Amino acid sequence: MADNQEWFDRLLPGQEKIVFAPTEVASLLEIPEEKVYQGLAQGDIPGIKWGTRWLIPRAVLDKMPLASNRVF
């Protein structure tokens, strides 16, 4: 199975990704995936629950502080 970015690139070529999975957010923010899920559950990281999946909008990530300035 292709990873999310490959799937997205095929679906909307040339478009920026607008939502991210918790695993992608953990990688981008350099924090454990568990922390992302905790942040989502506690409301510290705004996200959208769609069925059993969490989606984090790009706009949320654009507003988050850099890794060195994070408090969660």
Buried (B, 14 or more C-beta within 10 A) or exposed (E): EEEBEEEBBEEEEEEEEEBBBBBBBBEBBEBEBEBBBBBBEEEEBBBEEEEEEBBBBEEBBEEBEEEEEEEE
